[in-house]
C-alpha cells in the first residue's frame, strides 16, 4: 500500500532554518522492506512524502520534525486502475 504524508512548515524563517538543520543531521529513513520518496512543493512550505509499505508509516521519526510543522496529514492511496474503477462503479450502484 502507498501512503502520502503531507506536512506544512509553520511560519517563520528561523523555523525553516532549524527544520533544515535537523533534516540534514537526521534525514527520515524508509520503512524496513519499503520505500520512500520525498518532495518539496514549490511553495517552499510543504513537504510531501510517499511511503510504500505493508503497514501505515511509523510517525515516530516525524516527531523529530513536529515542532517545525503546523500540520501533518497521512492519506492511504491506491492507483486509479481498472480494479478501482470497478469498485467505484459497484459502490455507485449501491447508492441509489
Secondary structure, DSSP 4 states (H G I P E B T S, - for coil): -EEEEEEEEPS-HHHHHHHHHHHHHS---PPTT-EEEEEE-TTSSEEEEEEE-SS----GGGGGTGGGEEEEEEEEE---SHHHHHHHHHHHHHH-
